[in-house]
Amino acid sequence: MGYRLLLVEDEKWVRTALRKVIQKTELPIDIVHEAANGMEAADWLKTNQAELVVTDIRMPVMDGLTLLKDIRENGYPTDVVIVSGHDDFMYAQQALRQGAVDYLLKPVELEELKACFGVWMRKKERAAPQDNGDGDKVAMEELSPVDQVIRYIESNHAYDMSSAEAAEWVHLNPSYFSKLFRQTKGTTFTDYVTAMRMKEAAKLLEKTSLRVIEIAERLGYADQAYFSNTFKKAFGCAPSDYRKQAGKK
């Protein structure tokens, strides 16, 4: 059984070249998904798993270092190999400090990649987990209806889901679901989801170059002004000002 690999590269022809080099290693490593930037990769990892990510360092929307940081912050059991066309030791230092297993320069040579993967696979084999892989399945089955809805919204970006739709999704009476949600979370479904939206908005402002209107649309807001007002109520400043402040930290 092969290891699962996520390939992240914004330039299609470079991604194709990397895919061919990876396949030529003839190691038990399967490319299960490809993404054009860090944001696409981060979204995919919310609902899928890969033991290894091979990512370019300079990409639009979200770069490779930010993706690496996102993977670490979320605690994904995923290792990262950084690839760059820039022979800059600062990038290598940042990548390795944040936990990258290796840093390779373009064009990636077959023997160099085989050596990198070989070292990584030996480390994985020595640190093989003892569980039977059923933990996630059991955890999902044990989630309450409320937490099932929250997990679904987070995983599918279904931030515009209404309370009635959520109740229907978990096969509960709408009135009962609303009461259960308030009892469980101490707030209404609408207020909780709004807080989720604002938390995600702040994350996107900090970690991506998406425009404010694009973030609003991504979070289900058709009206940018309404989104900005809601954000200001939550954080005390407009989205654009929040991004400026985050950039100074």
DRENPA-3360 file (N, C-alpha, C; in nm, 2 decimals, always signed):
BEGIN
1 = MGYRLLLV = +0.08/-0.12/+0.00/+0.00/+0.00/+0.00/+0.09/+0.13/+0.00 ~ +0.06/+0.22/-0.09/+0.15/+0.33/-0.11/+0.11/+0.45/-0.01 ~ +0.21/+0.54/+0.01/+0.18/+0.66/+0.08/+0.11/+0.76/+0.00 ~ +0.02/+0.84/+0.06/-0.06/+0.94/-0.02/+0.02/+1.07/-0.02 ~ +0.03/+1.13/-0.14/+0.10/+1.25/-0.16/+0.01/+1.36/-0.22 ~ +0.02/+1.48/-0.17/-0.06/+1.60/-0.22/+0.05/+1.69/-0.29 ~ +0.03/+1.71/-0.42/+0.12/+1.80/-0.50/+0.07/+1.94/-0.51 ~ +0.15/+2.04/-0.47/+0.10/+2.18/-0.48/+0.19/+2.26/-0.56;
9 = EDEKWVRT = +0.15/+2.32/-0.67/+0.23/+2.40/-0.76/+0.14/+2.48/-0.85 ~ +0.17/+2.61/-0.86/+0.07/+2.70/-0.93/+0.10/+2.69/-1.08 ~ +0.22/+2.67/-1.13/+0.24/+2.66/-1.27/+0.22/+2.52/-1.32 ~ +0.12/+2.50/-1.41/+0.08/+2.37/-1.46/+0.19/+2.29/-1.52 ~ +0.27/+2.35/-1.60/+0.38/+2.27/-1.66/+0.48/+2.22/-1.56 ~ +0.51/+2.31/-1.46/+0.60/+2.26/-1.35/+0.54/+2.15/-1.27 ~ +0.41/+2.16/-1.25/+0.34/+2.06/-1.17/+0.35/+1.93/-1.25 ~ +0.33/+1.93/-1.38/+0.34/+1.81/-1.47/+0.48/+1.75/-1.46;
17 = ALRKVIQK = +0.58/+1.84/-1.47/+0.72/+1.79/-1.46/+0.74/+1.72/-1.32 ~ +0.70/+1.78/-1.22/+0.71/+1.73/-1.08/+0.64/+1.59/-1.07 ~ +0.52/+1.59/-1.13/+0.45/+1.46/-1.12/+0.53/+1.35/-1.19 ~ +0.58/+1.38/-1.30/+0.66/+1.28/-1.38/+0.78/+1.23/-1.30 ~ +0.85/+1.33/-1.24/+0.97/+1.29/-1.16/+0.93/+1.20/-1.04 ~ +0.82/+1.24/-0.97/+0.78/+1.16/-0.86/+0.74/+1.02/-0.90 ~ +0.67/+1.01/-1.02/+0.64/+0.87/-1.07/+0.76/+0.79/-1.11 ~ +0.86/+0.86/-1.16/+0.99/+0.79/-1.20/+1.07/+0.73/-1.08;
25 = TELPIDIV = +1.04/+0.78/-0.96/+1.11/+0.73/-0.84/+1.07/+0.58/-0.82 ~ +0.95/+0.54/-0.87/+0.90/+0.41/-0.86/+0.89/+0.36/-0.71 ~ +0.87/+0.46/-0.63/+0.85/+0.43/-0.48/+0.70/+0.42/-0.46 ~ +0.67/+0.35/-0.35/+0.52/+0.34/-0.32/+0.46/+0.47/-0.26 ~ +0.46/+0.57/-0.35/+0.41/+0.70/-0.31/+0.31/+0.74/-0.42 ~ +0.19/+0.76/-0.39/+0.08/+0.79/-0.49/+0.04/+0.93/-0.48 ~ +0.04/+1.00/-0.59/-0.02/+1.14/-0.60/-0.17/+1.13/-0.60 ~ -0.23/+1.16/-0.49/-0.38/+1.15/-0.47/-0.45/+1.27/-0.51;
33 = HEAANGME = -0.38/+1.39/-0.51/-0.45/+1.51/-0.55/-0.35/+1.62/-0.59 ~ -0.39/+1.71/-0.67/-0.30/+1.82/-0.71/-0.37/+1.95/-0.68 ~ -0.30/+2.05/-0.64/-0.36/+2.18/-0.61/-0.27/+2.29/-0.67 ~ -0.34/+2.40/-0.71/-0.27/+2.51/-0.78/-0.21/+2.62/-0.68 ~ -0.25/+2.61/-0.55/-0.20/+2.71/-0.45/-0.23/+2.65/-0.31 ~ -0.17/+2.72/-0.21/-0.18/+2.67/-0.08/-0.32/+2.67/-0.02 ~ -0.41/+2.76/-0.07/-0.54/+2.77/-0.02/-0.62/+2.65/-0.07 ~ -0.60/+2.61/-0.20/-0.67/+2.49/-0.25/-0.62/+2.37/-0.17;
41 = AADWLKTN = -0.50/+2.36/-0.14/-0.44/+2.25/-0.07/-0.50/+2.24/+0.08 ~ -0.50/+2.36/+0.14/-0.55/+2.36/+0.28/-0.70/+2.32/+0.28 ~ -0.78/+2.36/+0.19/-0.92/+2.33/+0.18/-0.93/+2.17/+0.16 ~ -0.85/+2.12/+0.07/-0.85/+1.97/+0.05/-0.82/+1.89/+0.17 ~ -0.72/+1.94/+0.25/-0.68/+1.87/+0.37/-0.78/+1.87/+0.48 ~ -0.88/+1.96/+0.47/-0.98/+1.96/+0.58/-1.06/+1.84/+0.58 ~ -1.08/+1.78/+0.46/-1.17/+1.66/+0.45/-1.09/+1.54/+0.39 ~ -0.97/+1.55/+0.36/-0.89/+1.44/+0.31/-0.75/+1.43/+0.38;
49 = QAELVVTD = -0.69/+1.32/+0.35/-0.56/+1.29/+0.42/-0.45/+1.26/+0.32 ~ -0.33/+1.31/+0.35/-0.21/+1.27/+0.28/-0.10/+1.27/+0.38 ~ -0.01/+1.16/+0.36/+0.10/+1.15/+0.45/+0.21/+1.25/+0.42 ~ +0.21/+1.30/+0.29/+0.32/+1.39/+0.25/+0.27/+1.49/+0.15 ~ +0.31/+1.62/+0.17/+0.28/+1.73/+0.08/+0.41/+1.77/+0.02 ~ +0.41/+1.78/-0.12/+0.52/+1.84/-0.19/+0.47/+1.97/-0.24 ~ +0.53/+2.09/-0.20/+0.47/+2.21/-0.24/+0.58/+2.32/-0.28 ~ +0.54/+2.39/-0.38/+0.62/+2.51/-0.42/+0.61/+2.61/-0.31;
57 = IRMPVMDG = +0.71/+2.70/-0.31/+0.72/+2.80/-0.20/+0.65/+2.93/-0.23 ~ +0.66/+2.97/-0.36/+0.60/+3.10/-0.40/+0.48/+3.07/-0.49 ~ +0.36/+3.10/-0.44/+0.24/+3.08/-0.51/+0.14/+3.19/-0.48 ~ +0.05/+3.22/-0.57/-0.06/+3.32/-0.54/-0.15/+3.27/-0.43 ~ -0.23/+3.36/-0.37/-0.33/+3.34/-0.27/-0.28/+3.29/-0.14 ~ -0.21/+3.17/-0.14/-0.14/+3.13/-0.02/-0.01/+3.06/-0.06 ~ +0.10/+3.10/+0.00/+0.23/+3.04/-0.04/+0.26/+2.91/+0.04 ~ +0.37/+2.85/+0.00/+0.41/+2.72/+0.06/+0.44/+2.73/+0.21;
65 = LTLLKDIR = +0.51/+2.83/+0.25/+0.54/+2.85/+0.39/+0.41/+2.86/+0.48 ~ +0.32/+2.94/+0.42/+0.19/+2.96/+0.50/+0.11/+2.83/+0.50 ~ +0.12/+2.75/+0.39/+0.05/+2.62/+0.39/+0.11/+2.53/+0.50 ~ +0.24/+2.53/+0.51/+0.32/+2.45/+0.61/+0.27/+2.49/+0.75 ~ +0.26/+2.62/+0.77/+0.22/+2.67/+0.90/+0.08/+2.63/+0.93 ~ -0.01/+2.63/+0.83/-0.15/+2.59/+0.85/-0.16/+2.45/+0.88 ~ -0.08/+2.36/+0.82/-0.08/+2.22/+0.84/-0.04/+2.19/+0.99 ~ +0.07/+2.26/+1.03/+0.11/+2.25/+1.17/+0.01/+2.29/+1.27;
73 = ENGYPTDV = -0.05/+2.41/+1.25/-0.15/+2.47/+1.34/-0.27/+2.38/+1.36 ~ -0.31/+2.31/+1.25/-0.43/+2.22/+1.25/-0.39/+2.08/+1.30 ~ -0.27/+2.05/+1.32/-0.23/+1.92/+1.37/-0.25/+1.81/+1.27 ~ -0.24/+1.84/+1.14/-0.26/+1.73/+1.05/-0.14/+1.63/+1.05 ~ -0.16/+1.50/+1.04/-0.05/+1.41/+1.04/+0.02/+1.40/+0.90 ~ +0.07/+1.51/+0.86/+0.12/+1.53/+0.72/+0.26/+1.59/+0.73 ~ +0.35/+1.54/+0.66/+0.49/+1.59/+0.64/+0.49/+1.68/+0.52 ~ +0.59/+1.77/+0.51/+0.59/+1.87/+0.40/+0.74/+1.88/+0.34;
81 = VIVSGHDD = +0.75/+1.86/+0.21/+0.87/+1.89/+0.14/+0.85/+2.02/+0.06 ~ +0.94/+2.12/+0.08/+0.93/+2.24/+0.01/+1.01/+2.24/-0.11 ~ +0.96/+2.29/-0.22/+1.03/+2.30/-0.35/+1.04/+2.45/-0.39 ~ +1.15/+2.49/-0.43/+1.16/+2.63/-0.47/+1.26/+2.65/-0.59 ~ +1.24/+2.75/-0.67/+1.33/+2.79/-0.78/+1.42/+2.90/-0.73 ~ +1.41/+2.94/-0.61/+1.49/+3.05/-0.56/+1.60/+2.99/-0.46 ~ +1.72/+3.00/-0.49/+1.83/+2.95/-0.41/+1.86/+3.05/-0.30 ~ +1.76/+3.06/-0.20/+1.77/+3.16/-0.10/+1.77/+3.09/+0.04;
89 = FMYAQQAL = +1.88/+3.10/+0.11/+1.89/+3.03/+0.24/+1.79/+3.07/+0.34 ~ +1.74/+3.19/+0.33/+1.63/+3.24/+0.42/+1.51/+3.15/+0.41 ~ +1.47/+3.12/+0.29/+1.35/+3.04/+0.26/+1.37/+2.90/+0.32 ~ +1.49/+2.84/+0.30/+1.53/+2.71/+0.36/+1.52/+2.71/+0.51 ~ +1.57/+2.82/+0.57/+1.57/+2.83/+0.71/+1.43/+2.83/+0.77 ~ +1.35/+2.92/+0.71/+1.21/+2.93/+0.75/+1.13/+2.80/+0.74 ~ +1.15/+2.73/+0.62/+1.08/+2.61/+0.60/+1.12/+2.50/+0.70 ~ +1.25/+2.49/+0.73/+1.30/+2.38/+0.82/+1.26/+2.42/+0.96;
97 = RQGAVDYL = +1.26/+2.54/+1.00/+1.22/+2.58/+1.13/+1.08/+2.55/+1.16 ~ +1.00/+2.56/+1.06/+0.85/+2.53/+1.07/+0.82/+2.39/+1.06 ~ +0.92/+2.30/+1.04/+0.90/+2.16/+1.04/+0.90/+2.09/+0.91 ~ +0.95/+2.16/+0.80/+0.96/+2.09/+0.67/+1.06/+1.98/+0.68 ~ +1.04/+1.86/+0.61/+1.13/+1.75/+0.62/+1.25/+1.77/+0.53 ~ +1.23/+1.85/+0.42/+1.34/+1.88/+0.33/+1.31/+2.00/+0.25 ~ +1.41/+2.05/+0.18/+1.39/+2.17/+0.10/+1.47/+2.15/-0.03 ~ +1.40/+2.14/-0.15/+1.46/+2.10/-0.27/+1.46/+2.22/-0.37;
105 = LKPVELEE = +1.56/+2.23/-0.45/+1.56/+2.34/-0.55/+1.52/+2.29/-0.69 ~ +1.45/+2.37/-0.76/+1.41/+2.34/-0.90/+1.53/+2.36/-0.99 ~ +1.54/+2.28/-1.10/+1.45/+2.17/-1.13/+1.49/+2.05/-1.04 ~ +1.39/+1.98/-0.99/+1.42/+1.87/-0.89/+1.47/+1.75/-0.97 ~ +1.59/+1.70/-0.93/+1.65/+1.59/-1.00/+1.60/+1.46/-0.94 ~ +1.59/+1.35/-1.03/+1.53/+1.23/-0.99/+1.61/+1.17/-0.87 ~ +1.74/+1.16/-0.87/+1.81/+1.10/-0.76/+1.80/+1.17/-0.63 ~ +1.79/+1.30/-0.64/+1.78/+1.39/-0.52/+1.64/+1.36/-0.46;
113 = LKACFGVW = +1.54/+1.35/-0.54/+1.40/+1.32/-0.49/+1.39/+1.18/-0.43 ~ +1.45/+1.09/-0.50/+1.45/+0.95/-0.45/+1.52/+0.94/-0.31 ~ +1.63/+1.01/-0.29/+1.70/+1.02/-0.16/+1.61/+1.08/-0.06 ~ +1.55/+1.19/-0.09/+1.46/+1.26/+0.00/+1.34/+1.17/+0.05 ~ +1.28/+1.11/-0.05/+1.16/+1.02/-0.02/+1.21/+0.90/+0.06 ~ +1.33/+0.85/+0.02/+1.38/+0.73/+0.09/+1.40/+0.75/+0.24 ~ +1.47/+0.87/+0.27/+1.49/+0.90/+0.41/+1.35/+0.92/+0.48 ~ +1.26/+0.99/+0.42/+1.13/+1.02/+0.48/+1.06/+0.88/+0.51;
121 = MRKKERAA = +1.06/+0.79/+0.41/+0.99/+0.66/+0.43/+1.05/+0.58/+0.54 ~ +1.18/+0.58/+0.55/+1.24/+0.51/+0.66/+1.20/+0.56/+0.80 ~ +1.19/+0.70/+0.81/+1.15/+0.76/+0.93/+1.00/+0.72/+0.96 ~ +0.92/+0.72/+0.86/+0.78/+0.68/+0.88/+0.76/+0.54/+0.92 ~ +0.84/+0.45/+0.87/+0.83/+0.31/+0.90/+0.88/+0.29/+1.05 ~ +0.98/+0.36/+1.09/+1.03/+0.35/+1.23/+0.93/+0.40/+1.33 ~ +0.85/+0.50/+1.28/+0.75/+0.56/+1.37/+0.61/+0.53/+1.34 ~ +0.59/+0.40/+1.28/+0.46/+0.36/+1.24/+0.36/+0.36/+1.36;
129 = PQDNGDGD = +0.24/+0.41/+1.34/+0.14/+0.42/+1.45/+0.10/+0.28/+1.49 ~ +0.06/+0.26/+1.61/+0.01/+0.13/+1.66/-0.14/+0.11/+1.65 ~ -0.21/+0.22/+1.62/-0.36/+0.20/+1.62/-0.40/+0.13/+1.49 ~ -0.53/+0.10/+1.48/-0.58/+0.02/+1.37/-0.65/+0.11/+1.27 ~ -0.64/+0.24/+1.28/-0.70/+0.33/+1.19/-0.85/+0.36/+1.20 ~ -0.91/+0.30/+1.30/-1.05/+0.31/+1.32/-1.09/+0.43/+1.41 ~ -0.99/+0.50/+1.46/-1.01/+0.61/+1.56/-1.10/+0.72/+1.50 ~ -1.07/+0.77/+1.38/-1.15/+0.88/+1.32/-1.29/+0.84/+1.30;
137 = KVAMEELS = -1.31/+0.71/+1.25/-1.45/+0.66/+1.23/-1.53/+0.66/+1.35 ~ -1.47/+0.61/+1.46/-1.54/+0.60/+1.59/-1.57/+0.74/+1.64 ~ -1.47/+0.83/+1.63/-1.50/+0.97/+1.68/-1.61/+1.03/+1.60 ~ -1.62/+1.01/+1.47/-1.73/+1.07/+1.39/-1.87/+1.01/+1.44 ~ -1.87/+0.88/+1.47/-1.99/+0.82/+1.51/-2.04/+0.87/+1.64 ~ -1.94/+0.91/+1.73/-1.97/+0.96/+1.86/-2.01/+1.11/+1.87 ~ -2.00/+1.18/+1.76/-2.03/+1.32/+1.76/-2.18/+1.34/+1.78 ~ -2.22/+1.45/+1.86/-2.36/+1.48/+1.88/-2.41/+1.54/+1.75;
145 = PVDQVIRY = -2.55/+1.55/+1.73/-2.60/+1.61/+1.61/-2.55/+1.75/+1.59 ~ -2.54/+1.83/+1.70/-2.49/+1.96/+1.69/-2.35/+1.97/+1.64 ~ -2.26/+1.88/+1.69/-2.12/+1.88/+1.64/-2.11/+1.82/+1.50 ~ -2.20/+1.73/+1.47/-2.20/+1.68/+1.33/-2.23/+1.80/+1.23 ~ -2.32/+1.89/+1.26/-2.35/+2.00/+1.18/-2.24/+2.10/+1.17 ~ -2.17/+2.12/+1.28/-2.06/+2.22/+1.29/-1.94/+2.16/+1.20 ~ -1.92/+2.03/+1.22/-1.81/+1.97/+1.14/-1.84/+1.98/+0.99 ~ -1.97/+1.95/+0.95/-2.01/+1.96/+0.81/-1.99/+2.10/+0.76;
153 = IESNHAYD = -2.03/+2.20/+0.83/-2.02/+2.34/+0.79/-1.87/+2.38/+0.77 ~ -1.79/+2.34/+0.86/-1.65/+2.37/+0.85/-1.58/+2.30/+0.73 ~ -1.62/+2.18/+0.71/-1.55/+2.10/+0.61/-1.60/+2.13/+0.47 ~ -1.72/+2.18/+0.46/-1.78/+2.21/+0.32/-1.80/+2.36/+0.30 ~ -1.75/+2.44/+0.39/-1.77/+2.59/+0.38/-1.92/+2.62/+0.36 ~ -2.01/+2.55/+0.43/-2.15/+2.57/+0.41/-2.20/+2.67/+0.51 ~ -2.14/+2.79/+0.51/-2.17/+2.89/+0.61/-2.30/+2.96/+0.59 ~ -2.37/+2.94/+0.48/-2.50/+3.00/+0.46/-2.61/+2.90/+0.49;
161 = MSSAEAAE = -2.58/+2.79/+0.55/-2.68/+2.69/+0.60/-2.77/+2.75/+0.70 ~ -2.90/+2.73/+0.69/-2.99/+2.79/+0.79/-3.01/+2.69/+0.90 ~ -3.07/+2.73/+1.01/-3.10/+2.64/+1.12/-3.19/+2.53/+1.08 ~ -3.29/+2.56/+1.00/-3.39/+2.46/+0.95/-3.32/+2.36/+0.86 ~ -3.23/+2.40/+0.78/-3.15/+2.31/+0.69/-3.06/+2.22/+0.77 ~ -3.00/+2.28/+0.88/-2.92/+2.20/+0.97/-3.00/+2.09/+1.04 ~ -3.11/+2.13/+1.08/-3.20/+2.04/+1.15/-3.24/+1.92/+1.06 ~ -3.27/+1.96/+0.94/-3.31/+1.85/+0.84/-3.19/+1.76/+0.81;
169 = WVHLNPSY = -3.07/+1.82/+0.81/-2.95/+1.74/+0.78/-2.93/+1.63/+0.88 ~ -2.96/+1.66/+1.01/-2.94/+1.56/+1.12/-3.07/+1.49/+1.16 ~ -3.17/+1.51/+1.07/-3.30/+1.45/+1.09/-3.37/+1.48/+1.23 ~ -3.37/+1.61/+1.26/-3.43/+1.65/+1.39/-3.54/+1.76/+1.36 ~ -3.63/+1.77/+1.45/-3.73/+1.88/+1.44/-3.66/+2.01/+1.45 ~ -3.69/+2.11/+1.37/-3.62/+2.24/+1.37/-3.63/+2.31/+1.51 ~ -3.74/+2.30/+1.58/-3.75/+2.37/+1.71/-3.67/+2.30/+1.81 ~ -3.67/+2.16/+1.81/-3.59/+2.08/+1.90/-3.44/+2.11/+1.87;
177 = FSKLFRQT = -3.40/+2.11/+1.74/-3.26/+2.14/+1.71/-3.21/+2.27/+1.76 ~ -3.29/+2.37/+1.75/-3.26/+2.51/+1.80/-3.24/+2.51/+1.95 ~ -3.33/+2.44/+2.02/-3.31/+2.43/+2.17/-3.19/+2.35/+2.21 ~ -3.16/+2.24/+2.13/-3.05/+2.16/+2.16/-2.92/+2.23/+2.14 ~ -2.92/+2.31/+2.03/-2.80/+2.39/+1.99/-2.77/+2.49/+2.10 ~ -2.87/+2.56/+2.15/-2.85/+2.66/+2.25/-2.80/+2.60/+2.38 ~ -2.86/+2.49/+2.42/-2.82/+2.42/+2.54/-2.68/+2.37/+2.53 ~ -2.64/+2.32/+2.41/-2.50/+2.26/+2.39/-2.40/+2.37/+2.38;
185 = KGTTFTDY = -2.42/+2.48/+2.31/-2.32/+2.58/+2.28/-2.34/+2.71/+2.35 ~ -2.45/+2.73/+2.42/-2.48/+2.85/+2.50/-2.51/+2.97/+2.41 ~ -2.54/+2.95/+2.29/-2.58/+3.06/+2.20/-2.67/+3.00/+2.09 ~ -2.72/+3.09/+2.00/-2.81/+3.05/+1.89/-2.72/+2.99/+1.78 ~ -2.79/+2.91/+1.69/-2.72/+2.86/+1.58/-2.66/+2.97/+1.49 ~ -2.75/+3.07/+1.47/-2.71/+3.18/+1.38/-2.59/+3.26/+1.43 ~ -2.59/+3.29/+1.56/-2.47/+3.36/+1.62/-2.35/+3.28/+1.62 ~ -2.36/+3.15/+1.64/-2.25/+3.06/+1.64/-2.18/+3.05/+1.50;
193 = VTAMRMKE = -2.27/+3.04/+1.40/-2.22/+3.03/+1.26/-2.16/+3.16/+1.22 ~ -2.21/+3.27/+1.26/-2.16/+3.40/+1.23/-2.02/+3.41/+1.29 ~ -2.00/+3.37/+1.42/-1.87/+3.37/+1.48/-1.77/+3.28/+1.40 ~ -1.82/+3.17/+1.35/-1.73/+3.08/+1.27/-1.69/+3.15/+1.14 ~ -1.78/+3.22/+1.08/-1.76/+3.29/+0.96/-1.65/+3.40/+0.98 ~ -1.66/+3.47/+1.09/-1.57/+3.58/+1.12/-1.43/+3.53/+1.15 ~ -1.43/+3.42/+1.22/-1.30/+3.35/+1.25/-1.23/+3.31/+1.13 ~ -1.30/+3.25/+1.03/-1.25/+3.21/+0.90/-1.21/+3.33/+0.82;
201 = AAKLLEKT = -1.29/+3.44/+0.83/-1.26/+3.56/+0.76/-1.12/+3.62/+0.80 ~ -1.10/+3.62/+0.94/-0.98/+3.67/+0.99/-0.86/+3.59/+0.95 ~ -0.88/+3.46/+0.94/-0.77/+3.37/+0.90/-0.74/+3.39/+0.75 ~ -0.84/+3.41/+0.67/-0.81/+3.44/+0.53/-0.75/+3.57/+0.50 ~ -0.78/+3.67/+0.58/-0.72/+3.80/+0.57/-0.57/+3.79/+0.61 ~ -0.54/+3.71/+0.71/-0.40/+3.70/+0.76/-0.32/+3.62/+0.66 ~ -0.37/+3.51/+0.61/-0.29/+3.41/+0.54/-0.30/+3.41/+0.39 ~ -0.40/+3.48/+0.33/-0.41/+3.48/+0.19/-0.41/+3.62/+0.13;
209 = SLRVIEIA = -0.40/+3.63/+0.00/-0.41/+3.76/-0.07/-0.54/+3.78/-0.14 ~ -0.64/+3.70/-0.10/-0.78/+3.71/-0.15/-0.83/+3.85/-0.12 ~ -0.90/+3.91/-0.21/-0.96/+4.04/-0.19/-1.08/+4.03/-0.09 ~ -1.12/+4.14/-0.03/-1.22/+4.14/+0.07/-1.35/+4.09/+0.01 ~ -1.38/+4.13/-0.11/-1.51/+4.08/-0.17/-1.50/+3.93/-0.20 ~ -1.38/+3.88/-0.23/-1.37/+3.74/-0.26/-1.39/+3.66/-0.13 ~ -1.34/+3.71/-0.02/-1.35/+3.65/+0.11/-1.50/+3.65/+0.15 ~ -1.57/+3.76/+0.13/-1.71/+3.77/+0.16/-1.79/+3.67/+0.08;
217 = ERLGYADQ = -1.76/+3.65/-0.05/-1.83/+3.56/-0.13/-1.80/+3.41/-0.09 ~ -1.68/+3.39/-0.05/-1.64/+3.25/+0.00/-1.71/+3.21/+0.12 ~ -1.75/+3.31/+0.21/-1.82/+3.29/+0.33/-1.97/+3.30/+0.32 ~ -2.02/+3.31/+0.20/-2.16/+3.32/+0.17/-2.23/+3.45/+0.19 ~ -2.15/+3.56/+0.18/-2.21/+3.69/+0.19/-2.22/+3.75/+0.05 ~ -2.34/+3.78/+0.01/-2.36/+3.84/-0.12/-2.33/+3.99/-0.12 ~ -2.34/+4.05/+0.00/-2.33/+4.20/+0.01/-2.19/+4.22/+0.09 ~ -2.10/+4.28/+0.02/-1.97/+4.31/+0.08/-1.98/+4.41/+0.20;
225 = AYFSNTFK = -2.07/+4.51/+0.19/-2.08/+4.61/+0.29/-2.14/+4.54/+0.42 ~ -2.23/+4.45/+0.40/-2.29/+4.38/+0.52/-2.18/+4.29/+0.59 ~ -2.10/+4.22/+0.50/-1.99/+4.14/+0.55/-1.89/+4.23/+0.63 ~ -1.86/+4.35/+0.58/-1.76/+4.43/+0.64/-1.81/+4.49/+0.78 ~ -1.94/+4.52/+0.78/-2.01/+4.57/+0.90/-2.01/+4.46/+1.01 ~ -2.04/+4.34/+0.97/-2.04/+4.22/+1.06/-1.90/+4.20/+1.12 ~ -1.80/+4.21/+1.03/-1.66/+4.19/+1.07/-1.62/+4.29/+1.17 ~ -1.66/+4.42/+1.14/-1.62/+4.53/+1.23/-1.68/+4.51/+1.37;
233 = KAFGCAPS = -1.81/+4.46/+1.37/-1.87/+4.43/+1.50/-1.79/+4.33/+1.58 ~ -1.74/+4.23/+1.51/-1.67/+4.12/+1.58/-1.53/+4.16/+1.62 ~ -1.46/+4.24/+1.54/-1.32/+4.27/+1.56/-1.28/+4.41/+1.59 ~ -1.38/+4.50/+1.58/-1.36/+4.64/+1.61/-1.29/+4.72/+1.50 ~ -1.27/+4.66/+1.38/-1.21/+4.73/+1.27/-1.26/+4.67/+1.14 ~ -1.24/+4.74/+1.03/-1.28/+4.69/+0.90/-1.18/+4.58/+0.86 ~ -1.22/+4.49/+0.77/-1.14/+4.39/+0.72/-1.00/+4.44/+0.66 ~ -1.00/+4.54/+0.59/-0.88/+4.60/+0.53/-0.78/+4.64/+0.64;
241 = DYRKQAGK = -0.84/+4.71/+0.74/-0.75/+4.75/+0.85/-0.70/+4.63/+0.93 ~ -0.78/+4.53/+0.95/-0.74/+4.41/+1.02/-0.62/+4.35/+0.95 ~ -0.63/+4.34/+0.81/-0.52/+4.28/+0.73/-0.39/+4.36/+0.75 ~ -0.40/+4.50/+0.75/-0.28/+4.58/+0.77/-0.22/+4.56/+0.91 ~ -0.30/+4.55/+1.01/-0.25/+4.53/+1.14/-0.19/+4.39/+1.16 ~ -0.25/+4.29/+1.09/-0.19/+4.15/+1.10/-0.06/+4.15/+1.03 ~ -0.04/+4.23/+0.92/+0.08/+4.23/+0.85/+0.20/+4.29/+0.93 ~ +0.16/+4.37/+1.03/+0.27/+4.44/+1.11/+0.31/+4.35/+1.22;
249 = K = +0.24/+4.24/+1.25/+0.28/+4.16/+1.37/+0.41/+4.08/+1.35;
% end
